[in-house]
């Protein structure tokens, strides 16, 4: 049986439909009234997507989250093979941006990173098949559709991605508080792979060792680190600023 993911929230469901995802079924809260809810109803009817009106107790069984009166079951978020994905992007783009996430296990952080990735033109995200956030409904909702717009590749070892990108002359840059150079003093205009680690241990030592560059986000003495999703957004926008 095909693996499925339950997503919740009207906007998340609309984004899934817009991205061409196959919806198995949608459950809607009886008596809900809003323009966005009416829009979802219109789209479901237009596209012949099966839906049912159910009491709130039924929706609450699906999710304790803020479902906004709408829950859907979709095929699990698709991932892509690393090598063909990289090759396809390199054929299309001269200066792509690749993102490697090492040990990001919080679904909300992962979703927020995907949202920022989609907003700033990140071309692909690579995660490890173990020790990474699951591709579930929390990720979809927090990503505000970003989960459907940025290709995701699951690999056994992120080192394999680094070596493969290096073989294609892609510079690899780790963002770590252990670095001395500031991100704002680093050139980000060429093809690049940005690497972020978990908030507790950062980028793993073995991975950090093989990266071309290590940079940090400068901070005052009042605080020593940022939430990883915030750090990603800052670096993405600095990359975008330099390329403009």
Secondary structure, DSSP 8 states (H G I E B T S, - for coil): ---EEEEESHHHHHHHHHTT--EEEEEEETT---HHHHHHHHHHHHTT--EEEE-HHHHHHH-SS--TTEEEEEE------HHHHHHHHHHH-SS-EEEEEES---HHHHHHHHHHHHHHT--EEEEESSSS---SHHHHHHHTTHHHHSEEEEES-HHHHHHHHHHTT-EEEEE-TT-SEEGGGS---SSEEEEEEBTTTBS-HHHHHT-SEEEE----TT-S---HHHHHHHHHHHHHHHH-
